[in-house]
Amino acid sequence: MLNLKQGKKERKKERREILSGYILHGSGLNKRAVNIAFRECVLLYLLKGSGIFIDHKKRKFHLRPGDLIIRQPETKTTIIRETPEKWLEFAARIPRDLYRLMISQGIIDDDITLLHPGLDKRLFSGMDTFINMLKFANKGVLRVCKFFCVNGHSS
């Protein structure tokens, strides 16, 4: 439980990593998100708009609708949105431990930071399912996920 009298630094330490998913429209986003690092892994599926993505290895990619960006935990990346007002993305945050588990099991390759699945109605359905699952997931389900990641199953 967060203590509102604590300083920002102490509250940040207590923050737990959870699965989350959301849709972001560019009207509230900056044109340039330079050297941004997240504690969690962030998957960004571009629905509308175009831009440039520079990953943590300084590789530069041109973005178009249907691209899937994988922003690895605690690595700095840059996104430059050509027209932020036309930008629409689905983003999902995955806890670091779950990300590491997926790497160790060969589910994802930690060298890949951009995929091109294209715009696909099945992916839209999956986004909707993911968001609905998160709405109804209880804390016990998330604790089970954390248990498996923390108790040696991720290495």
Secondary structure, DSSP 8 states (H G I E B T S, - for coil): ---TTS-HHHHHHH-----EEEEEEGGGS-SEEEEE--SSEEEEEEEE--EEEE-TT--EEEE-TT-EEEE-TT--EEEEES-GGG-EEEEEEE-HHHHHHHHHTTSS-TT--EE---S-HHHHHHHHHHHHHHHH--HHHHHHHHHHIIIIIT-
